[in-house]
Amino acid sequence: MFRWLYLYVDSGTGKTTLGRIVLKMWELDTRYEKTGTSIDTPARFGYVVSMSTFPVLVNEPGGALVREEIVEMIKNSADSTTAMGEVR
């Protein structure tokens, strides 16, 4: 489903540490580290992705990924320059 990195293994295995290493490689600070609840509604997701063009580390996104509209917005934003559009 996702063409980018989504780690799903037991706790304590270094997933967050790996994500933080990637942020450091981009010279990004903790402003680019979010929780899953920061993207669990379309408005929150839109706010997070509109803040920057750089990668964002989302810890524990499971609750957001059970919502179909969030999954669709993520898939669309990965394939185009807009996360959500309006059909008229």
Distance bins in CASP14 RR format, pairs under 12 A and 6 or more apart:
PFRMAT RR
TARGET T0000
AUTHOR 0000-0000-0000
RMODE 2
METHOD distances of the structure
MODEL  1
1 8 0 0 0 0 0 1 0 0 0 0 0
1 65 0 0 0 0 1 0 0 0 0 0 0
1 68 0 0 0 0 0 1 0 0 0 0 0
1 71 1 0 0 1 0 0 0 0 0 0 0
1 72 0 0 0 0 0 1 0 0 0 0 0
1 74 0 0 0 0 1 0 0 0 0 0 0
1 75 1 0 0 1 0 0 0 0 0 0 0
1 78 0 0 0 0 0 1 0 0 0 0 0
2 8 0 0 0 0 0 1 0 0 0 0 0
2 58 0 0 0 0 0 1 0 0 0 0 0
2 61 0 0 0 0 0 1 0 0 0 0 0
2 65 0 0 0 0 1 0 0 0 0 0 0
2 71 0 0 0 0 1 0 0 0 0 0 0
2 74 1 0 0 1 0 0 0 0 0 0 0
2 75 1 0 0 1 0 0 0 0 0 0 0
2 77 0 0 0 0 0 1 0 0 0 0 0
2 78 1 0 0 1 0 0 0 0 0 0 0
2 79 0 0 0 0 0 1 0 0 0 0 0
3 74 0 0 0 0 0 1 0 0 0 0 0
3 75 0 0 0 0 1 0 0 0 0 0 0
3 77 0 0 0 0 0 1 0 0 0 0 0
3 78 1 0 0 1 0 0 0 0 0 0 0
3 79 0 0 0 0 1 0 0 0 0 0 0
4 19 0 0 0 0 0 1 0 0 0 0 0
4 22 0 0 0 0 0 1 0 0 0 0 0
4 55 0 0 0 0 1 0 0 0 0 0 0
4 56 0 0 0 0 0 1 0 0 0 0 0
4 57 0 0 0 0 0 1 0 0 0 0 0
4 58 0 0 0 0 0 1 0 0 0 0 0
4 61 0 0 0 0 0 1 0 0 0 0 0
4 74 0 0 0 0 1 0 0 0 0 0 0
4 75 0 0 0 0 0 1 0 0 0 0 0
4 77 0 0 0 0 0 1 0 0 0 0 0
4 78 1 0 0 1 0 0 0 0 0 0 0
4 79 0 0 0 0 0 1 0 0 0 0 0
5 15 0 0 0 0 1 0 0 0 0 0 0
5 18 0 0 0 0 1 0 0 0 0 0 0
5 19 0 0 0 0 1 0 0 0 0 0 0
5 21 0 0 0 0 0 1 0 0 0 0 0
5 22 1 0 0 1 0 0 0 0 0 0 0
5 55 0 0 0 0 1 0 0 0 0 0 0
5 56 0 0 0 0 0 1 0 0 0 0 0
5 57 0 0 0 0 1 0 0 0 0 0 0
5 58 0 0 0 0 0 1 0 0 0 0 0
5 61 0 0 0 0 0 1 0 0 0 0 0
5 78 0 0 0 0 0 1 0 0 0 0 0
6 15 0 0 0 0 1 0 0 0 0 0 0
6 18 0 0 0 0 0 1 0 0 0 0 0
6 19 0 0 0 0 0 1 0 0 0 0 0
6 57 0 0 0 0 0 1 0 0 0 0 0
6 58 0 0 0 0 1 0 0 0 0 0 0
6 60 0 0 0 0 0 1 0 0 0 0 0
6 61 0 0 0 0 1 0 0 0 0 0 0
6 62 0 0 0 0 1 0 0 0 0 0 0
6 64 0 0 0 0 0 1 0 0 0 0 0
6 65 0 0 0 0 1 0 0 0 0 0 0
6 71 0 0 0 0 0 1 0 0 0 0 0
6 74 0 0 0 0 1 0 0 0 0 0 0
6 78 0 0 0 0 0 1 0 0 0 0 0
7 13 0 0 0 0 1 0 0 0 0 0 0
7 14 0 0 0 0 1 0 0 0 0 0 0
7 15 1 0 1 0 0 0 0 0 0 0 0
7 16 0 0 0 0 1 0 0 0 0 0 0
7 17 0 0 0 0 0 1 0 0 0 0 0
7 18 1 0 0 1 0 0 0 0 0 0 0
7 19 0 0 0 0 1 0 0 0 0 0 0
7 22 0 0 0 0 0 1 0 0 0 0 0
7 57 0 0 0 0 0 1 0 0 0 0 0
7 58 0 0 0 0 0 1 0 0 0 0 0
7 59 0 0 0 0 0 1 0 0 0 0 0
7 60 0 0 0 0 0 1 0 0 0 0 0
7 61 0 0 0 0 0 1 0 0 0 0 0
7 62 0 0 0 0 0 1 0 0 0 0 0
8 15 0 0 0 0 1 0 0 0 0 0 0
8 60 0 0 0 0 0 1 0 0 0 0 0
8 61 0 0 0 0 1 0 0 0 0 0 0
8 62 0 0 0 0 1 0 0 0 0 0 0
8 65 0 0 0 0 1 0 0 0 0 0 0
9 15 1 0 0 1 0 0 0 0 0 0 0
9 16 0 0 0 0 0 1 0 0 0 0 0
9 18 0 0 0 0 0 1 0 0 0 0 0
11 59 0 0 0 0 0 1 0 0 0 0 0
11 60 0 0 0 0 1 0 0 0 0 0 0
12 18 0 0 0 0 0 1 0 0 0 0 0
14 20 0 0 0 0 1 0 0 0 0 0 0
14 21 0 0 0 0 1 0 0 0 0 0 0
14 59 0 0 0 0 0 1 0 0 0 0 0
15 21 0 0 0 0 0 1 0 0 0 0 0
15 22 0 0 0 0 0 1 0 0 0 0 0
15 57 0 0 0 0 1 0 0 0 0 0 0
15 58 0 0 0 0 0 1 0 0 0 0 0
15 59 0 0 0 0 1 0 0 0 0 0 0
15 60 0 0 0 0 1 0 0 0 0 0 0
15 61 0 0 0 0 0 1 0 0 0 0 0
16 22 0 0 0 0 0 1 0 0 0 0 0
16 23 0 0 0 0 0 1 0 0 0 0 0
16 30 0 0 0 0 0 1 0 0 0 0 0
16 33 0 0 0 0 1 0 0 0 0 0 0
16 34 0 0 0 0 0 1 0 0 0 0 0
16 35 0 0 0 0 0 1 0 0 0 0 0
16 57 1 0 0 1 0 0 0 0 0 0 0
16 58 0 0 0 0 0 1 0 0 0 0 0
16 59 1 0 1 0 0 0 0 0 0 0 0
16 60 0 0 0 0 1 0 0 0 0 0 0
16 61 0 0 0 0 0 1 0 0 0 0 0
17 23 0 0 0 0 0 1 0 0 0 0 0
17 24 0 0 0 0 0 1 0 0 0 0 0
17 33 0 0 0 0 0 1 0 0 0 0 0
17 57 0 0 0 0 0 1 0 0 0 0 0
17 59 0 0 0 0 0 1 0 0 0 0 0
18 24 0 0 0 0 0 1 0 0 0 0 0
18 25 0 0 0 0 0 1 0 0 0 0 0
18 57 0 0 0 0 1 0 0 0 0 0 0
18 59 0 0 0 0 0 1 0 0 0 0 0
19 25 0 0 0 0 1 0 0 0 0 0 0
19 26 0 0 0 0 0 1 0 0 0 0 0
19 28 0 0 0 0 0 1 0 0 0 0 0
19 30 0 0 0 0 0 1 0 0 0 0 0
19 32 0 0 0 0 1 0 0 0 0 0 0
19 33 0 0 0 0 1 0 0 0 0 0 0
19 34 0 0 0 0 0 1 0 0 0 0 0
19 55 0 0 0 0 1 0 0 0 0 0 0
19 56 0 0 0 0 0 1 0 0 0 0 0
19 57 1 0 1 0 0 0 0 0 0 0 0
19 58 0 0 0 0 1 0 0 0 0 0 0
19 59 0 0 0 0 1 0 0 0 0 0 0
20 26 0 0 0 0 0 1 0 0 0 0 0
20 28 0 0 0 0 1 0 0 0 0 0 0
20 29 0 0 0 0 0 1 0 0 0 0 0
20 30 0 0 0 0 1 0 0 0 0 0 0
20 32 0 0 0 0 1 0 0 0 0 0 0
20 33 1 0 0 1 0 0 0 0 0 0 0
20 55 0 0 0 0 0 1 0 0 0 0 0
20 57 1 0 0 1 0 0 0 0 0 0 0
20 59 0 0 0 0 1 0 0 0 0 0 0
21 28 0 0 0 0 0 1 0 0 0 0 0
21 33 0 0 0 0 0 1 0 0 0 0 0
21 55 0 0 0 0 0 1 0 0 0 0 0
21 57 0 0 0 0 1 0 0 0 0 0 0
22 28 0 0 0 0 1 0 0 0 0 0 0
22 32 0 0 0 0 1 0 0 0 0 0 0
22 33 0 0 0 0 0 1 0 0 0 0 0
22 54 0 0 0 0 0 1 0 0 0 0 0
22 55 1 0 0 1 0 0 0 0 0 0 0
22 56 0 0 0 0 0 1 0 0 0 0 0
22 57 1 0 0 1 0 0 0 0 0 0 0
23 29 1 0 0 1 0 0 0 0 0 0 0
23 30 0 0 0 0 1 0 0 0 0 0 0
23 31 0 0 0 0 1 0 0 0 0 0 0
23 32 1 0 1 0 0 0 0 0 0 0 0
23 33 1 0 0 1 0 0 0 0 0 0 0
23 34 0 0 0 0 0 1 0 0 0 0 0
23 52 0 0 0 0 0 1 0 0 0 0 0
23 54 0 0 0 0 1 0 0 0 0 0 0
23 55 1 0 0 1 0 0 0 0 0 0 0
23 56 0 0 0 0 1 0 0 0 0 0 0
23 57 1 0 1 0 0 0 0 0 0 0 0
23 58 0 0 0 0 0 1 0 0 0 0 0
23 59 0 0 0 0 0 1 0 0 0 0 0
24 30 0 0 0 0 0 1 0 0 0 0 0
24 32 0 0 0 0 0 1 0 0 0 0 0
24 33 0 0 0 0 0 1 0 0 0 0 0
24 55 0 0 0 0 0 1 0 0 0 0 0
24 57 0 0 0 0 0 1 0 0 0 0 0
25 32 0 0 0 0 0 1 0 0 0 0 0
25 54 0 0 0 0 0 1 0 0 0 0 0
25 55 0 0 0 0 1 0 0 0 0 0 0
25 57 0 0 0 0 0 1 0 0 0 0 0
26 32 1 0 0 1 0 0 0 0 0 0 0
26 33 0 0 0 0 0 1 0 0 0 0 0
26 52 0 0 0 0 0 1 0 0 0 0 0
26 53 0 0 0 0 0 1 0 0 0 0 0
26 54 1 0 1 0 0 0 0 0 0 0 0
26 55 1 0 0 1 0 0 0 0 0 0 0
26 56 0 0 0 0 0 1 0 0 0 0 0
26 57 0 0 0 0 0 1 0 0 0 0 0
27 54 0 0 0 0 1 0 0 0 0 0 0
27 55 0 0 0 0 0 1 0 0 0 0 0
28 34 0 0 0 0 0 1 0 0 0 0 0
28 51 0 0 0 0 0 1 0 0 0 0 0
28 52 0 0 0 0 1 0 0 0 0 0 0
28 53 0 0 0 0 0 1 0 0 0 0 0
28 54 1 0 1 0 0 0 0 0 0 0 0
28 55 1 0 0 1 0 0 0 0 0 0 0
28 56 0 0 0 0 1 0 0 0 0 0 0
28 57 0 0 0 0 1 0 0 0 0 0 0
29 52 0 0 0 0 0 1 0 0 0 0 0
29 54 0 0 0 0 0 1 0 0 0 0 0
29 56 0 0 0 0 0 1 0 0 0 0 0
29 57 0 0 0 0 0 1 0 0 0 0 0
30 56 0 0 0 0 0 1 0 0 0 0 0
30 57 0 0 0 0 1 0 0 0 0 0 0
30 59 0 0 0 0 0 1 0 0 0 0 0
31 38 0 0 0 0 0 1 0 0 0 0 0
31 48 0 0 0 0 0 1 0 0 0 0 0
31 51 0 0 0 0 1 0 0 0 0 0 0
31 52 0 0 0 0 1 0 0 0 0 0 0
31 54 0 0 0 0 1 0 0 0 0 0 0
31 55 0 0 0 0 0 1 0 0 0 0 0
31 56 0 0 0 0 1 0 0 0 0 0 0
31 57 0 0 0 0 0 1 0 0 0 0 0
32 38 0 0 0 0 0 1 0 0 0 0 0
32 48 0 0 0 0 1 0 0 0 0 0 0
32 49 0 0 0 0 0 1 0 0 0 0 0
32 51 0 0 0 0 1 0 0 0 0 0 0
32 52 1 0 0 1 0 0 0 0 0 0 0
32 53 0 0 0 0 0 1 0 0 0 0 0
32 54 1 0 0 1 0 0 0 0 0 0 0
32 55 1 0 0 1 0 0 0 0 0 0 0
32 56 1 0 1 0 0 0 0 0 0 0 0
32 57 1 0 0 1 0 0 0 0 0 0 0
32 58 0 0 0 0 1 0 0 0 0 0 0
32 59 0 0 0 0 0 1 0 0 0 0 0
33 48 0 0 0 0 0 1 0 0 0 0 0
33 54 0 0 0 0 0 1 0 0 0 0 0
33 55 0 0 0 0 0 1 0 0 0 0 0
33 56 1 0 0 1 0 0 0 0 0 0 0
33 57 1 0 1 0 0 0 0 0 0 0 0
33 58 0 0 0 0 1 0 0 0 0 0 0
33 59 1 0 0 1 0 0 0 0 0 0 0
33 60 0 0 0 0 0 1 0 0 0 0 0
34 40 0 0 0 0 0 1 0 0 0 0 0
34 44 0 0 0 0 1 0 0 0 0 0 0
34 45 0 0 0 0 0 1 0 0 0 0 0
34 46 0 0 0 0 0 1 0 0 0 0 0
34 47 0 0 0 0 0 1 0 0 0 0 0
34 48 1 0 1 0 0 0 0 0 0 0 0
34 49 0 0 0 0 0 1 0 0 0 0 0
34 51 0 0 0 0 1 0 0 0 0 0 0
34 52 0 0 0 0 0 1 0 0 0 0 0
34 55 0 0 0 0 0 1 0 0 0 0 0
34 56 1 0 1 0 0 0 0 0 0 0 0
34 57 1 0 0 1 0 0 0 0 0 0 0
34 58 1 0 1 0 0 0 0 0 0 0 0
34 59 1 0 0 1 0 0 0 0 0 0 0
34 60 0 0 0 0 1 0 0 0 0 0 0
34 61 0 0 0 0 1 0 0 0 0 0 0
34 64 0 0 0 0 0 1 0 0 0 0 0
35 44 0 0 0 0 0 1 0 0 0 0 0
35 48 0 0 0 0 0 1 0 0 0 0 0
35 56 0 0 0 0 0 1 0 0 0 0 0
35 57 0 0 0 0 1 0 0 0 0 0 0
35 58 1 0 0 1 0 0 0 0 0 0 0
35 59 1 0 1 0 0 0 0 0 0 0 0
35 60 1 0 0 1 0 0 0 0 0 0 0
35 61 0 0 0 0 1 0 0 0 0 0 0
35 62 0 0 0 0 0 1 0 0 0 0 0
35 63 0 0 0 0 0 1 0 0 0 0 0
35 64 0 0 0 0 1 0 0 0 0 0 0
36 44 0 0 0 0 1 0 0 0 0 0 0
36 45 0 0 0 0 1 0 0 0 0 0 0
36 48 0 0 0 0 1 0 0 0 0 0 0
36 56 0 0 0 0 0 1 0 0 0 0 0
36 57 0 0 0 0 0 1 0 0 0 0 0
36 58 1 0 1 0 0 0 0 0 0 0 0
36 59 1 0 0 1 0 0 0 0 0 0 0
36 60 1 0 1 0 0 0 0 0 0 0 0
36 61 1 0 1 0 0 0 0 0 0 0 0
36 62 1 0 0 1 0 0 0 0 0 0 0
36 63 1 0 0 1 0 0 0 0 0 0 0
36 64 1 0 1 0 0 0 0 0 0 0 0
36 65 0 0 0 0 1 0 0 0 0 0 0
36 66 0 0 0 0 0 1 0 0 0 0 0
36 67 0 0 0 0 0 1 0 0 0 0 0
36 70 0 0 0 0 1 0 0 0 0 0 0
36 74 0 0 0 0 0 1 0 0 0 0 0
37 44 1 0 0 1 0 0 0 0 0 0 0
37 45 0 0 0 0 0 1 0 0 0 0 0
37 48 0 0 0 0 0 1 0 0 0 0 0
37 58 0 0 0 0 1 0 0 0 0 0 0
37 59 0 0 0 0 0 1 0 0 0 0 0
37 60 0 0 0 0 1 0 0 0 0 0 0
37 61 0 0 0 0 1 0 0 0 0 0 0
37 62 0 0 0 0 0 1 0 0 0 0 0
37 63 1 0 0 1 0 0 0 0 0 0 0
37 64 1 0 0 1 0 0 0 0 0 0 0
37 67 0 0 0 0 0 1 0 0 0 0 0
37 70 0 0 0 0 0 1 0 0 0 0 0
38 44 1 0 1 0 0 0 0 0 0 0 0
38 45 0 0 0 0 1 0 0 0 0 0 0
38 46 0 0 0 0 0 1 0 0 0 0 0
38 47 0 0 0 0 1 0 0 0 0 0 0
38 48 1 0 1 0 0 0 0 0 0 0 0
38 49 0 0 0 0 0 1 0 0 0 0 0
38 51 0 0 0 0 0 1 0 0 0 0 0
38 56 0 0 0 0 1 0 0 0 0 0 0
38 57 0 0 0 0 0 1 0 0 0 0 0
38 58 1 0 0 1 0 0 0 0 0 0 0
38 59 0 0 0 0 1 0 0 0 0 0 0
38 60 0 0 0 0 0 1 0 0 0 0 0
38 61 0 0 0 0 1 0 0 0 0 0 0
38 63 0 0 0 0 0 1 0 0 0 0 0
38 64 0 0 0 0 1 0 0 0 0 0 0
38 70 0 0 0 0 0 1 0 0 0 0 0
39 45 1 0 1 0 0 0 0 0 0 0 0
39 46 1 0 0 1 0 0 0 0 0 0 0
39 47 0 0 0 0 1 0 0 0 0 0 0
39 48 1 0 1 0 0 0 0 0 0 0 0
39 49 0 0 0 0 1 0 0 0 0 0 0
39 50 0 0 0 0 0 1 0 0 0 0 0
39 51 0 0 0 0 0 1 0 0 0 0 0
39 56 0 0 0 0 1 0 0 0 0 0 0
39 57 0 0 0 0 0 1 0 0 0 0 0
39 58 1 0 0 1 0 0 0 0 0 0 0
39 59 0 0 0 0 0 1 0 0 0 0 0
39 60 0 0 0 0 0 1 0 0 0 0 0
39 61 1 0 0 1 0 0 0 0 0 0 0
39 62 0 0 0 0 1 0 0 0 0 0 0
39 63 0 0 0 0 1 0 0 0 0 0 0
39 64 1 0 1 0 0 0 0 0 0 0 0
39 65 0 0 0 0 1 0 0 0 0 0 0
39 67 0 0 0 0 1 0 0 0 0 0 0
39 69 0 0 0 0 0 1 0 0 0 0 0
39 70 1 0 0 1 0 0 0 0 0 0 0
39 71 0 0 0 0 0 1 0 0 0 0 0
39 73 0 0 0 0 1 0 0 0 0 0 0
39 74 0 0 0 0 1 0 0 0 0 0 0
39 77 0 0 0 0 0 1 0 0 0 0 0
39 83 0 0 0 0 0 1 0 0 0 0 0
40 46 0 0 0 0 0 1 0 0 0 0 0
40 47 0 0 0 0 0 1 0 0 0 0 0
40 48 0 0 0 0 0 1 0 0 0 0 0
40 58 0 0 0 0 0 1 0 0 0 0 0
40 60 0 0 0 0 0 1 0 0 0 0 0
40 61 0 0 0 0 1 0 0 0 0 0 0
40 62 0 0 0 0 1 0 0 0 0 0 0
40 63 1 0 0 1 0 0 0 0 0 0 0
40 64 1 0 1 0 0 0 0 0 0 0 0
40 65 0 0 0 0 1 0 0 0 0 0 0
40 66 0 0 0 0 1 0 0 0 0 0 0
40 67 1 0 0 1 0 0 0 0 0 0 0
40 69 0 0 0 0 0 1 0 0 0 0 0
40 70 1 0 0 1 0 0 0 0 0 0 0
40 71 0 0 0 0 0 1 0 0 0 0 0
40 73 0 0 0 0 0 1 0 0 0 0 0
40 74 0 0 0 0 0 1 0 0 0 0 0
41 47 0 0 0 0 1 0 0 0 0 0 0
41 48 0 0 0 0 0 1 0 0 0 0 0
41 63 0 0 0 0 0 1 0 0 0 0 0
41 64 0 0 0 0 1 0 0 0 0 0 0
41 67 1 0 0 1 0 0 0 0 0 0 0
41 69 0 0 0 0 1 0 0 0 0 0 0
41 70 1 0 0 1 0 0 0 0 0 0 0
41 73 0 0 0 0 0 1 0 0 0 0 0
41 84 0 0 0 0 0 1 0 0 0 0 0
42 48 0 0 0 0 0 1 0 0 0 0 0
42 49 0 0 0 0 0 1 0 0 0 0 0
42 50 0 0 0 0 0 1 0 0 0 0 0
42 64 0 0 0 0 0 1 0 0 0 0 0
42 67 0 0 0 0 1 0 0 0 0 0 0
42 68 0 0 0 0 0 1 0 0 0 0 0
42 69 1 0 1 0 0 0 0 0 0 0 0
42 70 1 0 0 1 0 0 0 0 0 0 0
42 71 0 0 0 0 0 1 0 0 0 0 0
42 72 0 0 0 0 1 0 0 0 0 0 0
42 73 1 0 0 1 0 0 0 0 0 0 0
42 74 0 0 0 0 0 1 0 0 0 0 0
42 76 0 0 0 0 0 1 0 0 0 0 0
42 77 0 0 0 0 0 1 0 0 0 0 0
42 83 0 0 0 0 1 0 0 0 0 0 0
42 84 1 0 0 1 0 0 0 0 0 0 0
42 85 0 0 0 0 0 1 0 0 0 0 0
43 49 0 0 0 0 0 1 0 0 0 0 0
43 50 0 0 0 0 0 1 0 0 0 0 0
43 69 0 0 0 0 0 1 0 0 0 0 0
43 70 0 0 0 0 0 1 0 0 0 0 0
43 73 0 0 0 0 0 1 0 0 0 0 0
43 83 0 0 0 0 0 1 0 0 0 0 0
43 84 0 0 0 0 0 1 0 0 0 0 0
44 50 0 0 0 0 0 1 0 0 0 0 0
44 51 0 0 0 0 0 1 0 0 0 0 0
44 58 0 0 0 0 0 1 0 0 0 0 0
44 61 0 0 0 0 0 1 0 0 0 0 0
44 64 0 0 0 0 1 0 0 0 0 0 0
44 67 0 0 0 0 0 1 0 0 0 0 0
44 69 0 0 0 0 0 1 0 0 0 0 0
44 70 0 0 0 0 1 0 0 0 0 0 0
44 73 0 0 0 0 0 1 0 0 0 0 0
44 83 0 0 0 0 0 1 0 0 0 0 0
45 51 0 0 0 0 0 1 0 0 0 0 0
45 56 0 0 0 0 0 1 0 0 0 0 0
45 58 0 0 0 0 1 0 0 0 0 0 0
45 61 0 0 0 0 0 1 0 0 0 0 0
45 64 1 0 0 1 0 0 0 0 0 0 0
45 65 0 0 0 0 0 1 0 0 0 0 0
45 67 0 0 0 0 1 0 0 0 0 0 0
45 69 0 0 0 0 1 0 0 0 0 0 0
45 70 1 0 1 0 0 0 0 0 0 0 0
45 71 0 0 0 0 0 1 0 0 0 0 0
45 72 0 0 0 0 0 1 0 0 0 0 0
45 73 1 0 1 0 0 0 0 0 0 0 0
45 74 1 0 0 1 0 0 0 0 0 0 0
45 75 0 0 0 0 0 1 0 0 0 0 0
45 76 0 0 0 0 0 1 0 0 0 0 0
45 77 0 0 0 0 1 0 0 0 0 0 0
45 83 1 0 0 1 0 0 0 0 0 0 0
45 84 0 0 0 0 1 0 0 0 0 0 0
46 52 0 0 0 0 0 1 0 0 0 0 0
46 56 0 0 0 0 0 1 0 0 0 0 0
46 64 0 0 0 0 0 1 0 0 0 0 0
46 69 0 0 0 0 0 1 0 0 0 0 0
46 70 0 0 0 0 0 1 0 0 0 0 0
46 73 1 0 0 1 0 0 0 0 0 0 0
46 74 0 0 0 0 0 1 0 0 0 0 0
46 76 0 0 0 0 0 1 0 0 0 0 0
46 77 0 0 0 0 1 0 0 0 0 0 0
46 82 0 0 0 0 0 1 0 0 0 0 0
46 83 1 0 1 0 0 0 0 0 0 0 0
46 84 1 0 0 1 0 0 0 0 0 0 0
46 85 0 0 0 0 0 1 0 0 0 0 0
47 56 0 0 0 0 0 1 0 0 0 0 0
47 73 0 0 0 0 0 1 0 0 0 0 0
47 83 0 0 0 0 0 1 0 0 0 0 0
47 84 0 0 0 0 0 1 0 0 0 0 0
48 54 0 0 0 0 0 1 0 0 0 0 0
48 55 0 0 0 0 0 1 0 0 0 0 0
48 56 1 0 0 1 0 0 0 0 0 0 0
48 57 0 0 0 0 0 1 0 0 0 0 0
48 58 0 0 0 0 1 0 0 0 0 0 0
48 61 0 0 0 0 0 1 0 0 0 0 0
48 64 0 0 0 0 0 1 0 0 0 0 0
48 70 0 0 0 0 0 1 0 0 0 0 0
48 73 0 0 0 0 0 1 0 0 0 0 0
48 74 0 0 0 0 0 1 0 0 0 0 0
48 77 0 0 0 0 0 1 0 0 0 0 0
48 83 0 0 0 0 1 0 0 0 0 0 0
49 55 0 0 0 0 0 1 0 0 0 0 0
49 56 1 0 0 1 0 0 0 0 0 0 0
49 58 0 0 0 0 0 1 0 0 0 0 0
49 70 0 0 0 0 0 1 0 0 0 0 0
49 73 0 0 0 0 1 0 0 0 0 0 0
49 74 0 0 0 0 1 0 0 0 0 0 0
49 76 0 0 0 0 0 1 0 0 0 0 0
49 77 1 0 1 0 0 0 0 0 0 0 0
49 78 0 0 0 0 0 1 0 0 0 0 0
49 80 0 0 0 0 0 1 0 0 0 0 0
49 81 0 0 0 0 0 1 0 0 0 0 0
49 82 0 0 0 0 1 0 0 0 0 0 0
49 83 1 0 1 0 0 0 0 0 0 0 0
49 84 0 0 0 0 1 0 0 0 0 0 0
50 56 0 0 0 0 0 1 0 0 0 0 0
50 73 0 0 0 0 0 1 0 0 0 0 0
50 77 0 0 0 0 0 1 0 0 0 0 0
50 81 0 0 0 0 0 1 0 0 0 0 0
50 82 0 0 0 0 0 1 0 0 0 0 0
50 83 0 0 0 0 1 0 0 0 0 0 0
50 84 0 0 0 0 0 1 0 0 0 0 0
53 77 0 0 0 0 0 1 0 0 0 0 0
53 81 0 0 0 0 1 0 0 0 0 0 0
55 78 0 0 0 0 0 1 0 0 0 0 0
56 74 0 0 0 0 0 1 0 0 0 0 0
56 77 0 0 0 0 0 1 0 0 0 0 0
58 64 1 0 0 1 0 0 0 0 0 0 0
58 65 0 0 0 0 1 0 0 0 0 0 0
58 70 0 0 0 0 0 1 0 0 0 0 0
58 74 0 0 0 0 1 0 0 0 0 0 0
61 67 0 0 0 0 0 1 0 0 0 0 0
61 70 0 0 0 0 1 0 0 0 0 0 0
61 71 0 0 0 0 0 1 0 0 0 0 0
61 74 0 0 0 0 1 0 0 0 0 0 0
62 70 0 0 0 0 1 0 0 0 0 0 0
62 71 0 0 0 0 0 1 0 0 0 0 0
62 74 0 0 0 0 0 1 0 0 0 0 0
63 70 0 0 0 0 1 0 0 0 0 0 0
63 71 0 0 0 0 0 1 0 0 0 0 0
64 70 1 0 1 0 0 0 0 0 0 0 0
64 71 0 0 0 0 1 0 0 0 0 0 0
64 72 0 0 0 0 0 1 0 0 0 0 0
64 73 0 0 0 0 1 0 0 0 0 0 0
64 74 0 0 0 0 1 0 0 0 0 0 0
65 71 1 0 0 1 0 0 0 0 0 0 0
65 72 0 0 0 0 0 1 0 0 0 0 0
65 73 0 0 0 0 0 1 0 0 0 0 0
65 74 1 0 0 1 0 0 0 0 0 0 0
65 75 0 0 0 0 0 1 0 0 0 0 0
67 73 0 0 0 0 1 0 0 0 0 0 0
67 74 0 0 0 0 0 1 0 0 0 0 0
68 74 0 0 0 0 0 1 0 0 0 0 0
68 75 0 0 0 0 0 1 0 0 0 0 0
69 75 0 0 0 0 0 1 0 0 0 0 0
69 76 0 0 0 0 0 1 0 0 0 0 0
69 83 0 0 0 0 0 1 0 0 0 0 0
69 84 0 0 0 0 1 0 0 0 0 0 0
70 76 0 0 0 0 0 1 0 0 0 0 0
70 77 0 0 0 0 0 1 0 0 0 0 0
70 83 0 0 0 0 0 1 0 0 0 0 0
70 84 0 0 0 0 0 1 0 0 0 0 0
71 77 0 0 0 0 0 1 0 0 0 0 0
71 78 0 0 0 0 0 1 0 0 0 0 0
72 78 0 0 0 0 0 1 0 0 0 0 0
72 79 0 0 0 0 0 1 0 0 0 0 0
72 83 0 0 0 0 1 0 0 0 0 0 0
72 84 0 0 0 0 1 0 0 0 0 0 0
72 85 0 0 0 0 0 1 0 0 0 0 0
73 79 0 0 0 0 0 1 0 0 0 0 0
73 80 0 0 0 0 0 1 0 0 0 0 0
73 82 0 0 0 0 1 0 0 0 0 0 0
73 83 1 0 1 0 0 0 0 0 0 0 0
73 84 1 0 1 0 0 0 0 0 0 0 0
73 85 0 0 0 0 1 0 0 0 0 0 0
74 80 0 0 0 0 0 1 0 0 0 0 0
74 83 1 0 0 1 0 0 0 0 0 0 0
74 84 0 0 0 0 0 1 0 0 0 0 0
75 83 0 0 0 0 1 0 0 0 0 0 0
75 84 0 0 0 0 0 1 0 0 0 0 0
76 82 1 0 0 1 0 0 0 0 0 0 0
76 83 1 0 0 1 0 0 0 0 0 0 0
76 84 1 0 0 1 0 0 0 0 0 0 0
76 85 0 0 0 0 1 0 0 0 0 0 0
77 83 1 1 0 0 0 0 0 0 0 0 0
77 84 1 0 0 1 0 0 0 0 0 0 0
77 85 0 0 0 0 0 1 0 0 0 0 0
END
